[in-house]
Amino acid sequence: MNVVGLFAGIGGIEVGLHQAGHNTSLLCEIDHGAQAVLSARFPLTPCVPDVRDLRSIPAAEILAAGFPCQDLSQAGRTAGIDGSRSGLVGEVFRLYRTAPKKPRWLVLENVPFMLRLDHGKAMHFLTTQLEELRLTWAYRVVDTRAFGLPHRRLRVILVASASEDPRDVLFADEAIESLPLERIGSACGFYWTEGTRGLGWAVDAVPTLKGGSTIGIASPPAMWMPNGEIVTPDIADAERLQGLPSGWTEPAQGRKARTGVRWKLVGNAVSVPVARWLGSRLASPGSHDSSRDIPLSDSASWPMAAWGKEGKTWRVQLSTWPVSETYQQLASFLQHPTAPLSKRAASGFYGRATRSSLRFPHGFLDAVAEHIRRLDSAAA
């Protein structure tokens, strides 16, 4: 099927859809760094910078949009769906509404925090807009780890259609989550930018790669390795943690640009294997048994999976793992040299952590303190 990709970023959705056999006929992305990546990686596909300049879209079966999440995420401004960035999702509905030939599928992707933000206001807005377009919709929160990557990344995948059943796309697959709950020799990821109210702890995985952080910068997470070292991954491995080839974002890094530009782009990307699975199901839907679906009241919070039409909504009892592919342990997944977490970063984290009331895994803060001592000794 032909795809139009809006808010394409560095093309994570499109790469996954291509791997599932689809083709992208138009891209739209305003960020200059992301544009450089798209131009290099999709040289034959036209790219329009600003979605607001698009008067219409070419004929396509899939209209996909990983619309901006800065106003919806905990790491962003949490301004909500009416924020200056996330409010641009209205352009997706405008282009669908005015398309000479309506796409068969509408695909939206965003952060799960929008299910809770402002008591679910964002999801109420989205589903209301979809139903005004006379679309049946379904969404599911999906974890990248289900596809074997050691990257704990949860995202809402929302699919809608006027002619097809999106439940058979998102709900036909279900697997059992199988991950270690304790360290026991595994590398563990955490946010060194946190330490006061949260940690982002992930066993045998890195926490969600982000385009920003609570201290306002795009940066790598830290990892507590099995040998006790505290390190950060290389940007090339971060690309791989999103299912992209090493070096995918190199076109965005000009002579004077810092690596932080690439970290921001990778942090905002869509995981390729998630998009590949979605693309496979769009091409060949399965079958969803709705007999156990539960009607959802207007006052209920948004669950991890649901569907709706004509003003009625149902909760679906599913995990965030539609599949369970062979898992790659974090320590052995890394192919590129790691770097020690800097003394400034480690000391800042350690100071926040020791002043907080958070509880930490046994031996973790001792390892951070020892890391700082080693850096001091090396500098002496």
Contacts in CASP RR format, 6 or more apart in sequence:
PFRMAT RR
TARGET T0000
AUTHOR 0000-0000-0000
METHOD contacts of the structure
MODEL  1
MNVVGLFAGIGGIEVGLHQAGHNTSLLCEIDHGAQAVLSARFPLTPCVPD
VRDLRSIPAAEILAAGFPCQDLSQAGRTAGIDGSRSGLVGEVFRLYRTAP
KKPRWLVLENVPFMLRLDHGKAMHFLTTQLEELRLTWAYRVVDTRAFGLP
HRRLRVILVASASEDPRDVLFADEAIESLPLERIGSACGFYWTEGTRGLG
WAVDAVPTLKGGSTIGIASPPAMWMPNGEIVTPDIADAERLQGLPSGWTE
PAQGRKARTGVRWKLVGNAVSVPVARWLGSRLASPGSHDSSRDIPLSDSA
SWPMAAWGKEGKTWRVQLSTWPVSETYQQLASFLQHPTAPLSKRAASGFY
GRATRSSLRFPHGFLDAVAEHIRRLDSAAA
1 22 0 8 1.000
1 23 0 8 1.000
1 60 0 8 1.000
1 61 0 8 1.000
1 62 0 8 1.000
1 104 0 8 1.000
1 105 0 8 1.000
1 282 0 8 1.000
1 283 0 8 1.000
2 22 0 8 1.000
2 23 0 8 1.000
2 24 0 8 1.000
2 25 0 8 1.000
2 58 0 8 1.000
2 59 0 8 1.000
2 60 0 8 1.000
2 61 0 8 1.000
2 62 0 8 1.000
3 14 0 8 1.000
3 17 0 8 1.000
3 22 0 8 1.000
3 23 0 8 1.000
3 24 0 8 1.000
3 25 0 8 1.000
3 60 0 8 1.000
3 61 0 8 1.000
3 62 0 8 1.000
3 63 0 8 1.000
3 64 0 8 1.000
4 24 0 8 1.000
4 25 0 8 1.000
4 26 0 8 1.000
4 28 0 8 1.000
4 57 0 8 1.000
4 58 0 8 1.000
4 60 0 8 1.000
4 62 0 8 1.000
4 63 0 8 1.000
4 64 0 8 1.000
4 103 0 8 1.000
5 13 0 8 1.000
5 14 0 8 1.000
5 24 0 8 1.000
5 26 0 8 1.000
5 27 0 8 1.000
5 28 0 8 1.000
5 63 0 8 1.000
5 64 0 8 1.000
5 65 0 8 1.000
6 28 0 8 1.000
6 51 0 8 1.000
6 63 0 8 1.000
6 64 0 8 1.000
6 65 0 8 1.000
6 66 0 8 1.000
6 67 0 8 1.000
6 91 0 8 1.000
6 92 0 8 1.000
6 95 0 8 1.000
7 28 0 8 1.000
7 29 0 8 1.000
7 51 0 8 1.000
7 65 0 8 1.000
7 66 0 8 1.000
7 67 0 8 1.000
7 68 0 8 1.000
7 88 0 8 1.000
8 14 0 8 1.000
8 27 0 8 1.000
8 28 0 8 1.000
8 29 0 8 1.000
8 34 0 8 1.000
8 38 0 8 1.000
8 47 0 8 1.000
8 66 0 8 1.000
9 29 0 8 1.000
9 31 0 8 1.000
9 34 0 8 1.000
9 37 0 8 1.000
9 38 0 8 1.000
9 66 0 8 1.000
9 265 0 8 1.000
9 268 0 8 1.000
9 269 0 8 1.000
10 34 0 8 1.000
10 37 0 8 1.000
10 38 0 8 1.000
10 41 0 8 1.000
10 244 0 8 1.000
10 248 0 8 1.000
10 249 0 8 1.000
10 252 0 8 1.000
10 265 0 8 1.000
10 266 0 8 1.000
10 268 0 8 1.000
10 269 0 8 1.000
11 27 0 8 1.000
11 34 0 8 1.000
11 37 0 8 1.000
11 38 0 8 1.000
11 41 0 8 1.000
11 42 0 8 1.000
11 269 0 8 1.000
11 270 0 8 1.000
12 242 0 8 1.000
12 244 0 8 1.000
12 269 0 8 1.000
12 270 0 8 1.000
12 271 0 8 1.000
12 272 0 8 1.000
12 275 0 8 1.000
13 64 0 8 1.000
13 66 0 8 1.000
13 107 0 8 1.000
13 109 0 8 1.000
13 270 0 8 1.000
13 275 0 8 1.000
14 24 0 8 1.000
14 27 0 8 1.000
14 42 0 8 1.000
14 64 0 8 1.000
14 275 0 8 1.000
15 41 0 8 1.000
15 244 0 8 1.000
15 272 0 8 1.000
15 275 0 8 1.000
16 272 0 8 1.000
16 273 0 8 1.000
16 275 0 8 1.000
16 276 0 8 1.000
16 278 0 8 1.000
16 279 0 8 1.000
17 24 0 8 1.000
17 62 0 8 1.000
17 64 0 8 1.000
17 275 0 8 1.000
17 276 0 8 1.000
17 278 0 8 1.000
17 279 0 8 1.000
17 282 0 8 1.000
18 24 0 8 1.000
19 272 0 8 1.000
19 275 0 8 1.000
19 276 0 8 1.000
20 275 0 8 1.000
20 276 0 8 1.000
20 277 0 8 1.000
20 278 0 8 1.000
20 279 0 8 1.000
20 280 0 8 1.000
20 282 0 8 1.000
20 283 0 8 1.000
21 279 0 8 1.000
21 283 0 8 1.000
22 62 0 8 1.000
22 279 0 8 1.000
22 282 0 8 1.000
22 283 0 8 1.000
24 42 0 8 1.000
24 45 0 8 1.000
25 45 0 8 1.000
25 58 0 8 1.000
25 60 0 8 1.000
26 45 0 8 1.000
26 46 0 8 1.000
26 47 0 8 1.000
26 48 0 8 1.000
26 57 0 8 1.000
26 58 0 8 1.000
26 60 0 8 1.000
27 38 0 8 1.000
27 42 0 8 1.000
27 45 0 8 1.000
27 46 0 8 1.000
27 47 0 8 1.000
27 48 0 8 1.000
28 47 0 8 1.000
28 48 0 8 1.000
28 49 0 8 1.000
28 50 0 8 1.000
28 51 0 8 1.000
28 54 0 8 1.000
29 35 0 8 1.000
29 38 0 8 1.000
29 47 0 8 1.000
29 49 0 8 1.000
30 49 0 8 1.000
30 50 0 8 1.000
30 51 0 8 1.000
31 265 0 8 1.000
33 251 0 8 1.000
33 252 0 8 1.000
33 261 0 8 1.000
33 265 0 8 1.000
34 252 0 8 1.000
34 265 0 8 1.000
35 47 0 8 1.000
35 49 0 8 1.000
36 251 0 8 1.000
36 252 0 8 1.000
37 248 0 8 1.000
37 249 0 8 1.000
37 251 0 8 1.000
37 252 0 8 1.000
37 265 0 8 1.000
38 45 0 8 1.000
38 47 0 8 1.000
39 47 0 8 1.000
39 251 0 8 1.000
40 251 0 8 1.000
41 248 0 8 1.000
41 251 0 8 1.000
48 54 0 8 1.000
51 88 0 8 1.000
51 91 0 8 1.000
51 92 0 8 1.000
51 95 0 8 1.000
52 88 0 8 1.000
52 91 0 8 1.000
54 91 0 8 1.000
54 95 0 8 1.000
55 98 0 8 1.000
56 95 0 8 1.000
56 98 0 8 1.000
56 99 0 8 1.000
56 100 0 8 1.000
57 63 0 8 1.000
57 95 0 8 1.000
57 99 0 8 1.000
57 103 0 8 1.000
59 99 0 8 1.000
59 100 0 8 1.000
59 101 0 8 1.000
60 103 0 8 1.000
61 103 0 8 1.000
61 104 0 8 1.000
61 105 0 8 1.000
62 103 0 8 1.000
62 104 0 8 1.000
62 105 0 8 1.000
62 107 0 8 1.000
62 282 0 8 1.000
63 92 0 8 1.000
63 95 0 8 1.000
63 96 0 8 1.000
63 99 0 8 1.000
63 103 0 8 1.000
63 105 0 8 1.000
63 106 0 8 1.000
63 107 0 8 1.000
64 107 0 8 1.000
64 108 0 8 1.000
64 109 0 8 1.000
65 89 0 8 1.000
65 92 0 8 1.000
65 107 0 8 1.000
65 108 0 8 1.000
65 109 0 8 1.000
66 108 0 8 1.000
66 109 0 8 1.000
66 110 0 8 1.000
66 270 0 8 1.000
67 86 0 8 1.000
67 87 0 8 1.000
67 88 0 8 1.000
67 89 0 8 1.000
67 92 0 8 1.000
67 108 0 8 1.000
67 109 0 8 1.000
67 110 0 8 1.000
68 85 0 8 1.000
68 86 0 8 1.000
68 87 0 8 1.000
68 88 0 8 1.000
69 86 0 8 1.000
69 110 0 8 1.000
69 111 0 8 1.000
69 114 0 8 1.000
69 268 0 8 1.000
70 76 0 8 1.000
70 77 0 8 1.000
70 85 0 8 1.000
70 86 0 8 1.000
71 77 0 8 1.000
71 78 0 8 1.000
71 79 0 8 1.000
71 80 0 8 1.000
71 81 0 8 1.000
71 82 0 8 1.000
71 83 0 8 1.000
71 84 0 8 1.000
71 85 0 8 1.000
71 86 0 8 1.000
71 87 0 8 1.000
72 78 0 8 1.000
72 80 0 8 1.000
72 81 0 8 1.000
72 86 0 8 1.000
72 110 0 8 1.000
72 111 0 8 1.000
72 113 0 8 1.000
72 114 0 8 1.000
72 117 0 8 1.000
72 122 0 8 1.000
73 111 0 8 1.000
73 113 0 8 1.000
73 210 0 8 1.000
74 113 0 8 1.000
75 210 0 8 1.000
75 211 0 8 1.000
75 212 0 8 1.000
75 213 0 8 1.000
75 214 0 8 1.000
76 212 0 8 1.000
77 83 0 8 1.000
78 113 0 8 1.000
78 117 0 8 1.000
79 86 0 8 1.000
80 86 0 8 1.000
80 114 0 8 1.000
80 117 0 8 1.000
80 118 0 8 1.000
80 121 0 8 1.000
80 122 0 8 1.000
81 87 0 8 1.000
81 89 0 8 1.000
81 114 0 8 1.000
81 117 0 8 1.000
81 118 0 8 1.000
81 121 0 8 1.000
81 122 0 8 1.000
81 125 0 8 1.000
81 126 0 8 1.000
86 110 0 8 1.000
86 122 0 8 1.000
89 108 0 8 1.000
89 126 0 8 1.000
90 129 0 8 1.000
92 106 0 8 1.000
92 108 0 8 1.000
93 129 0 8 1.000
93 133 0 8 1.000
96 102 0 8 1.000
96 103 0 8 1.000
96 106 0 8 1.000
96 133 0 8 1.000
97 133 0 8 1.000
102 162 0 8 1.000
104 161 0 8 1.000
104 163 0 8 1.000
104 164 0 8 1.000
105 159 0 8 1.000
105 160 0 8 1.000
105 161 0 8 1.000
105 164 0 8 1.000
105 166 0 8 1.000
105 169 0 8 1.000
105 282 0 8 1.000
106 130 0 8 1.000
106 135 0 8 1.000
106 159 0 8 1.000
106 160 0 8 1.000
106 161 0 8 1.000
107 157 0 8 1.000
107 158 0 8 1.000
107 159 0 8 1.000
107 278 0 8 1.000
107 282 0 8 1.000
108 126 0 8 1.000
108 156 0 8 1.000
108 157 0 8 1.000
108 158 0 8 1.000
108 159 0 8 1.000
108 160 0 8 1.000
109 155 0 8 1.000
109 156 0 8 1.000
109 157 0 8 1.000
109 158 0 8 1.000
109 270 0 8 1.000
110 155 0 8 1.000
110 156 0 8 1.000
110 158 0 8 1.000
111 154 0 8 1.000
111 155 0 8 1.000
111 156 0 8 1.000
112 141 0 8 1.000
112 154 0 8 1.000
112 155 0 8 1.000
112 156 0 8 1.000
112 304 0 8 1.000
114 120 0 8 1.000
114 122 0 8 1.000
114 123 0 8 1.000
114 156 0 8 1.000
115 122 0 8 1.000
115 123 0 8 1.000
115 141 0 8 1.000
115 156 0 8 1.000
115 301 0 8 1.000
115 302 0 8 1.000
116 301 0 8 1.000
116 302 0 8 1.000
119 301 0 8 1.000
120 301 0 8 1.000
120 302 0 8 1.000
123 139 0 8 1.000
123 302 0 8 1.000
126 137 0 8 1.000
126 158 0 8 1.000
127 137 0 8 1.000
127 308 0 8 1.000
127 313 0 8 1.000
130 137 0 8 1.000
130 160 0 8 1.000
131 137 0 8 1.000
131 308 0 8 1.000
131 309 0 8 1.000
131 310 0 8 1.000
131 311 0 8 1.000
133 160 0 8 1.000
133 162 0 8 1.000
134 162 0 8 1.000
135 160 0 8 1.000
135 161 0 8 1.000
135 162 0 8 1.000
135 309 0 8 1.000
136 160 0 8 1.000
136 161 0 8 1.000
136 162 0 8 1.000
136 165 0 8 1.000
136 166 0 8 1.000
136 307 0 8 1.000
136 308 0 8 1.000
136 309 0 8 1.000
137 158 0 8 1.000
137 159 0 8 1.000
137 160 0 8 1.000
137 166 0 8 1.000
137 307 0 8 1.000
137 308 0 8 1.000
137 309 0 8 1.000
138 158 0 8 1.000
138 159 0 8 1.000
138 160 0 8 1.000
138 166 0 8 1.000
138 167 0 8 1.000
138 169 0 8 1.000
138 170 0 8 1.000
138 171 0 8 1.000
138 305 0 8 1.000
138 306 0 8 1.000
138 307 0 8 1.000
138 308 0 8 1.000
138 316 0 8 1.000
139 156 0 8 1.000
139 157 0 8 1.000
139 158 0 8 1.000
139 159 0 8 1.000
139 170 0 8 1.000
139 305 0 8 1.000
139 306 0 8 1.000
139 307 0 8 1.000
140 156 0 8 1.000
140 157 0 8 1.000
140 170 0 8 1.000
140 171 0 8 1.000
140 304 0 8 1.000
140 305 0 8 1.000
140 316 0 8 1.000
140 318 0 8 1.000
140 320 0 8 1.000
140 322 0 8 1.000
141 154 0 8 1.000
141 155 0 8 1.000
141 156 0 8 1.000
141 157 0 8 1.000
141 304 0 8 1.000
141 305 0 8 1.000
141 320 0 8 1.000
142 154 0 8 1.000
142 155 0 8 1.000
142 157 0 8 1.000
142 274 0 8 1.000
142 320 0 8 1.000
142 321 0 8 1.000
142 322 0 8 1.000
143 152 0 8 1.000
143 153 0 8 1.000
143 154 0 8 1.000
143 177 0 8 1.000
143 320 0 8 1.000
143 321 0 8 1.000
144 151 0 8 1.000
144 152 0 8 1.000
144 153 0 8 1.000
144 154 0 8 1.000
144 155 0 8 1.000
144 242 0 8 1.000
144 271 0 8 1.000
144 273 0 8 1.000
144 274 0 8 1.000
145 151 0 8 1.000
145 152 0 8 1.000
145 153 0 8 1.000
145 177 0 8 1.000
145 179 0 8 1.000
145 205 0 8 1.000
145 321 0 8 1.000
145 327 0 8 1.000
146 175 0 8 1.000
146 177 0 8 1.000
146 320 0 8 1.000
146 321 0 8 1.000
146 322 0 8 1.000
146 323 0 8 1.000
146 324 0 8 1.000
146 325 0 8 1.000
147 271 0 8 1.000
147 273 0 8 1.000
147 274 0 8 1.000
147 277 0 8 1.000
147 323 0 8 1.000
147 325 0 8 1.000
148 273 0 8 1.000
148 325 0 8 1.000
148 326 0 8 1.000
148 327 0 8 1.000
148 328 0 8 1.000
149 241 0 8 1.000
149 242 0 8 1.000
149 243 0 8 1.000
149 271 0 8 1.000
149 273 0 8 1.000
149 328 0 8 1.000
149 333 0 8 1.000
150 204 0 8 1.000
150 205 0 8 1.000
150 206 0 8 1.000
150 241 0 8 1.000
150 327 0 8 1.000
150 328 0 8 1.000
150 329 0 8 1.000
150 330 0 8 1.000
150 333 0 8 1.000
151 205 0 8 1.000
151 206 0 8 1.000
151 208 0 8 1.000
151 209 0 8 1.000
151 241 0 8 1.000
151 242 0 8 1.000
151 271 0 8 1.000
152 202 0 8 1.000
152 205 0 8 1.000
152 206 0 8 1.000
152 207 0 8 1.000
152 208 0 8 1.000
153 208 0 8 1.000
153 209 0 8 1.000
153 271 0 8 1.000
154 208 0 8 1.000
154 320 0 8 1.000
155 270 0 8 1.000
155 271 0 8 1.000
155 274 0 8 1.000
157 170 0 8 1.000
157 274 0 8 1.000
157 278 0 8 1.000
159 166 0 8 1.000
159 169 0 8 1.000
159 170 0 8 1.000
159 278 0 8 1.000
159 282 0 8 1.000
160 166 0 8 1.000
164 285 0 8 1.000
165 285 0 8 1.000
165 288 0 8 1.000
166 307 0 8 1.000
167 288 0 8 1.000
167 290 0 8 1.000
167 307 0 8 1.000
167 316 0 8 1.000
168 281 0 8 1.000
168 285 0 8 1.000
168 286 0 8 1.000
168 287 0 8 1.000
168 288 0 8 1.000
169 278 0 8 1.000
169 281 0 8 1.000
169 282 0 8 1.000
169 285 0 8 1.000
169 286 0 8 1.000
170 278 0 8 1.000
170 281 0 8 1.000
170 305 0 8 1.000
170 322 0 8 1.000
171 288 0 8 1.000
171 305 0 8 1.000
171 307 0 8 1.000
171 316 0 8 1.000
171 318 0 8 1.000
172 281 0 8 1.000
172 285 0 8 1.000
172 286 0 8 1.000
172 287 0 8 1.000
172 288 0 8 1.000
173 277 0 8 1.000
173 281 0 8 1.000
173 286 0 8 1.000
173 322 0 8 1.000
173 323 0 8 1.000
174 318 0 8 1.000
174 319 0 8 1.000
174 321 0 8 1.000
174 322 0 8 1.000
175 319 0 8 1.000
175 321 0 8 1.000
175 322 0 8 1.000
175 323 0 8 1.000
175 324 0 8 1.000
176 319 0 8 1.000
176 321 0 8 1.000
176 324 0 8 1.000
177 319 0 8 1.000
177 320 0 8 1.000
177 321 0 8 1.000
177 324 0 8 1.000
178 324 0 8 1.000
178 327 0 8 1.000
179 203 0 8 1.000
179 204 0 8 1.000
179 205 0 8 1.000
179 327 0 8 1.000
180 186 0 8 1.000
180 203 0 8 1.000
180 204 0 8 1.000
181 203 0 8 1.000
182 203 0 8 1.000
182 361 0 8 1.000
183 203 0 8 1.000
183 224 0 8 1.000
183 361 0 8 1.000
185 226 0 8 1.000
186 203 0 8 1.000
186 204 0 8 1.000
186 226 0 8 1.000
186 329 0 8 1.000
186 330 0 8 1.000
186 331 0 8 1.000
187 204 0 8 1.000
187 223 0 8 1.000
187 224 0 8 1.000
187 225 0 8 1.000
187 226 0 8 1.000
187 329 0 8 1.000
187 330 0 8 1.000
187 331 0 8 1.000
188 201 0 8 1.000
188 202 0 8 1.000
188 203 0 8 1.000
188 204 0 8 1.000
188 223 0 8 1.000
188 224 0 8 1.000
188 330 0 8 1.000
188 361 0 8 1.000
188 364 0 8 1.000
189 200 0 8 1.000
189 201 0 8 1.000
189 202 0 8 1.000
189 205 0 8 1.000
189 206 0 8 1.000
189 207 0 8 1.000
189 221 0 8 1.000
189 222 0 8 1.000
189 223 0 8 1.000
189 224 0 8 1.000
189 330 0 8 1.000
190 199 0 8 1.000
190 200 0 8 1.000
190 201 0 8 1.000
190 202 0 8 1.000
190 207 0 8 1.000
190 221 0 8 1.000
190 222 0 8 1.000
190 223 0 8 1.000
190 224 0 8 1.000
191 198 0 8 1.000
191 199 0 8 1.000
191 200 0 8 1.000
191 207 0 8 1.000
191 213 0 8 1.000
191 214 0 8 1.000
191 221 0 8 1.000
191 222 0 8 1.000
192 219 0 8 1.000
192 221 0 8 1.000
192 222 0 8 1.000
192 232 0 8 1.000
192 341 0 8 1.000
192 345 0 8 1.000
192 346 0 8 1.000
192 349 0 8 1.000
193 213 0 8 1.000
193 214 0 8 1.000
193 215 0 8 1.000
193 216 0 8 1.000
193 217 0 8 1.000
193 219 0 8 1.000
193 349 0 8 1.000
194 200 0 8 1.000
194 214 0 8 1.000
194 349 0 8 1.000
194 352 0 8 1.000
195 349 0 8 1.000
195 352 0 8 1.000
195 353 0 8 1.000
195 356 0 8 1.000
195 358 0 8 1.000
196 352 0 8 1.000
196 353 0 8 1.000
196 355 0 8 1.000
196 356 0 8 1.000
196 358 0 8 1.000
197 356 0 8 1.000
197 358 0 8 1.000
198 356 0 8 1.000
198 358 0 8 1.000
199 358 0 8 1.000
199 360 0 8 1.000
200 207 0 8 1.000
201 207 0 8 1.000
201 361 0 8 1.000
204 327 0 8 1.000
204 329 0 8 1.000
204 330 0 8 1.000
205 330 0 8 1.000
206 221 0 8 1.000
206 223 0 8 1.000
206 233 0 8 1.000
206 241 0 8 1.000
206 330 0 8 1.000
207 221 0 8 1.000
209 220 0 8 1.000
209 221 0 8 1.000
209 238 0 8 1.000
209 241 0 8 1.000
209 242 0 8 1.000
209 263 0 8 1.000
209 266 0 8 1.000
209 267 0 8 1.000
209 269 0 8 1.000
210 218 0 8 1.000
210 267 0 8 1.000
211 218 0 8 1.000
211 263 0 8 1.000
211 264 0 8 1.000
211 265 0 8 1.000
211 266 0 8 1.000
211 267 0 8 1.000
211 268 0 8 1.000
212 218 0 8 1.000
212 219 0 8 1.000
212 264 0 8 1.000
212 267 0 8 1.000
213 219 0 8 1.000
217 260 0 8 1.000
218 260 0 8 1.000
218 261 0 8 1.000
218 263 0 8 1.000
218 264 0 8 1.000
218 267 0 8 1.000
219 260 0 8 1.000
219 263 0 8 1.000
220 232 0 8 1.000
220 233 0 8 1.000
220 235 0 8 1.000
220 238 0 8 1.000
220 263 0 8 1.000
221 232 0 8 1.000
221 233 0 8 1.000
222 230 0 8 1.000
222 231 0 8 1.000
222 232 0 8 1.000
222 341 0 8 1.000
222 345 0 8 1.000
222 349 0 8 1.000
223 230 0 8 1.000
223 231 0 8 1.000
223 232 0 8 1.000
223 233 0 8 1.000
223 330 0 8 1.000
223 338 0 8 1.000
224 230 0 8 1.000
224 364 0 8 1.000
224 367 0 8 1.000
225 231 0 8 1.000
225 331 0 8 1.000
225 338 0 8 1.000
226 331 0 8 1.000
228 367 0 8 1.000
228 370 0 8 1.000
229 338 0 8 1.000
229 340 0 8 1.000
229 371 0 8 1.000
230 340 0 8 1.000
230 341 0 8 1.000
230 346 0 8 1.000
230 367 0 8 1.000
230 368 0 8 1.000
230 371 0 8 1.000
231 338 0 8 1.000
231 339 0 8 1.000
231 340 0 8 1.000
231 341 0 8 1.000
232 338 0 8 1.000
232 339 0 8 1.000
232 340 0 8 1.000
232 341 0 8 1.000
233 241 0 8 1.000
233 334 0 8 1.000
233 336 0 8 1.000
233 338 0 8 1.000
234 334 0 8 1.000
234 336 0 8 1.000
234 337 0 8 1.000
234 338 0 8 1.000
234 339 0 8 1.000
235 247 0 8 1.000
235 249 0 8 1.000
235 259 0 8 1.000
235 262 0 8 1.000
235 263 0 8 1.000
235 266 0 8 1.000
236 246 0 8 1.000
236 247 0 8 1.000
236 335 0 8 1.000
236 336 0 8 1.000
237 246 0 8 1.000
237 333 0 8 1.000
237 334 0 8 1.000
237 335 0 8 1.000
237 336 0 8 1.000
238 263 0 8 1.000
238 266 0 8 1.000
238 267 0 8 1.000
239 245 0 8 1.000
239 246 0 8 1.000
239 247 0 8 1.000
239 248 0 8 1.000
239 249 0 8 1.000
239 266 0 8 1.000
240 246 0 8 1.000
240 333 0 8 1.000
240 335 0 8 1.000
241 333 0 8 1.000
242 266 0 8 1.000
242 267 0 8 1.000
242 269 0 8 1.000
242 270 0 8 1.000
242 271 0 8 1.000
242 272 0 8 1.000
243 271 0 8 1.000
243 272 0 8 1.000
243 273 0 8 1.000
244 266 0 8 1.000
244 269 0 8 1.000
244 272 0 8 1.000
246 335 0 8 1.000
246 336 0 8 1.000
249 262 0 8 1.000
249 265 0 8 1.000
249 266 0 8 1.000
250 262 0 8 1.000
252 261 0 8 1.000
252 262 0 8 1.000
252 265 0 8 1.000
253 259 0 8 1.000
253 261 0 8 1.000
253 262 0 8 1.000
273 325 0 8 1.000
277 322 0 8 1.000
277 323 0 8 1.000
288 316 0 8 1.000
290 314 0 8 1.000
292 317 0 8 1.000
293 307 0 8 1.000
293 314 0 8 1.000
293 315 0 8 1.000
293 316 0 8 1.000
293 317 0 8 1.000
294 314 0 8 1.000
294 315 0 8 1.000
294 317 0 8 1.000
295 312 0 8 1.000
295 313 0 8 1.000
295 314 0 8 1.000
295 315 0 8 1.000
296 303 0 8 1.000
296 306 0 8 1.000
296 313 0 8 1.000
296 314 0 8 1.000
296 315 0 8 1.000
300 315 0 8 1.000
303 315 0 8 1.000
303 316 0 8 1.000
304 318 0 8 1.000
304 319 0 8 1.000
304 320 0 8 1.000
305 315 0 8 1.000
305 316 0 8 1.000
305 317 0 8 1.000
305 318 0 8 1.000
306 313 0 8 1.000
306 314 0 8 1.000
306 315 0 8 1.000
306 316 0 8 1.000
307 313 0 8 1.000
307 314 0 8 1.000
307 316 0 8 1.000
308 314 0 8 1.000
340 371 0 8 1.000
340 375 0 8 1.000
341 371 0 8 1.000
342 375 0 8 1.000
343 372 0 8 1.000
343 375 0 8 1.000
343 376 0 8 1.000
343 379 0 8 1.000
346 368 0 8 1.000
346 371 0 8 1.000
346 372 0 8 1.000
346 375 0 8 1.000
347 372 0 8 1.000
349 368 0 8 1.000
350 365 0 8 1.000
350 368 0 8 1.000
350 369 0 8 1.000
350 372 0 8 1.000
353 360 0 8 1.000
353 365 0 8 1.000
353 368 0 8 1.000
354 365 0 8 1.000
END
